[in-house]
Amino acid sequence: MENMFEQDLDPVEANSPALTPITFVQRAALAHPKRTAVIHGDIRRTWQETYQRCLKLASALRKLGVKKGDTVAALLPNIPEMLELHFAVPMLGAVLNAQNTRLDAKTMTFMLNHGKASVFFTDREYCERAREALAGCDAKPKVIDVDDPQFEGGELIGDMTYEALLQTGDASFEWTPPAHEHQSIALNYTSGTTGNPKGVVYHHRGAFLSALSNVVGFGLPDGAVYLWTLPMFHCNGWCYPWAVTAVAGTHVCLRQPHPRPVFEALEQHGVTHFCAAPIVLNMLINAPAELKRPFGQQVTAATGGAAPPAATIEAMEAMGIKVVHLYGLTETYGPSVVCDFQDEWHYLPSKQKAQKMSRQGIPSLTMSDMRVADPVTLEPVARDGQSIGEVLVRGNSVMKGYLNNPDETRKAFAGGWFHTGDLGVWHPDGYVEIKDRSKDIIISGGENISTLEVESALYNHPAVLEAAVVAAPDEHWGEVPCAFITIKQGADALSEEDVIAHCRDHLAGFKIPKRIVFTPELPKTSTGKLQKHVLRAQLAG
């Protein structure tokens, strides 16, 4: 007999509308029409004005012929127009492809062709690469220029400007909710370090739930003031365009996350939250004293993309900035694991507390499950903080799959889990700690060496600004650790012997770098991740 709680109680339109983050901007305009939504240079816009601009943009794009299932690409920095596209494009059932602003023209061409972009928004700063990328397109998209007053130079290369396009739109436009919540909302691309990048497809449900998960995991209050130090193109800004809007917060736009404008924003605008890769946090910590500004409000910074060294967390807290450690990938809408702070950690010595906080943590609210397991058998490893396995997750904030790539999609979802490719350990308290990417782990004489562990030891040296460890070929051991190090400006001279002596106090003998390379700068992606494949190629050369 059917369960009475399921009988004649099927989902209907009244109780099961499709979840979509578009409703966040509609609600923000209704609840707080006069609250400041956007700050960009001299520009100040309310939520009512922002919502009307989104409606006009959606209407204007419709007149250009954009329809459900079309791709709208954008090569833009963190400016108000990029925020508006996150709502206007899905209002039409179209898909937003926010492109990495530091990619080469050839890769941009691939993404425009692969995603079949019908419209392409660009900025004067990227005019040369955009023009070159468009020259290789199979079918040239309609090109719209954003003429941002905060940038000087470059050229307008499009068919019309963003503001001219907006003038053709209607502020009374009625947008269409998605037909179902698994309808696609965004297309992001992986880094593509070993070939063409893979197109990662997000849906409305995942974007909606990931945004709300960020609100809780990051502690975003009503009216939060959020500084855009994280690129909006990166996993759609980790879904924070939608999350900050959900709390009717203020988006403080920033074209580049340099120390001076960051500290000025903290002081002038009362910024309460921002996100950044550990490399950006390190840049703030080591900024010249004359660039730092005092601020009286509580500031919280979320960091991810790489495990932050405990020394970085400790230094940020000394500056008065609370750190929340997040972990995720492009395939998981950004943050999918969060290092929830435990009450008893408050009483730990600062270094020990920072070590706890540098772990990746437990599943976010949108993740149903997580385990560290054998990647083939899927059997969980022991929760002993030592046994290494692959981190596997499943939940609503896992991508739909890779665009036009069913083989890679099946591989990523083998056994009913998303395979992250990250190797980690499971601690007795259930917290996961990433030890390395599977491709970055060093196997020396049969022993596994975590490059992150070695890097953390290097960061503890007071003269080290940045460090990256990769495997160097070795005839006897097979592989040995090689450390690339950047020294802090003004620090005492550092020799190879100094580094090795320091590591000897913190690491087992086989983990100590056998080769030290001092370099003025480490290669990084646009989101601050170290490009270890570049360093490996340098060693191979």
Buried (B, 14 or more C-beta within 10 A) or exposed (E): EEEEEEEEEEEEEEEEEBBBBBBBBBBBBEEBBEBBBBBBEEEEBBBBBBBBBBBBBBBBBBEBEBEBEBBBBBBBBBBBBBBBBBBBBBBBBBBBBBBBBBBEBEBBBBBBBBBBBBBBBBBBBBBEBBBBBBEBBEEEBBBBBBBBEBBEEBEBBBBBBBEBBBEBBBEEBEBEBBEEBBBBBBBBBBBBEEEBBBBBBBBBBBBBBBBBBBBEBBBBEEEBBBBBBBBBBBBBBBBBBBBBBBBBBBBBBBBEBBBEBBBBBBBEBBBBBBBBBBBBBBBBBBBEEEBBBEBEEEBBBBBBBBBBBBBBBBBBBEBEBBBBBBBBBBBBBBBBBBBEBEEEBEEBEEEEBBBBBBBBBBBBBBBEEBBBBBBEEBEBBEBEEEBBBBBBBBBBBBBBBBBEBEEBBEEBBEEEBBBBBBBBBBBEEEBBBBBBBEEBBBEBEEEEBBBBBBBBBBBBBEBBBBBBBBBBEBEEBEBBBBBBBBBBEEEEEBEBEBBBEBBEEBBEEBBBBBBBBEBEEBBBBBBBBBBBBBBBEBBEE
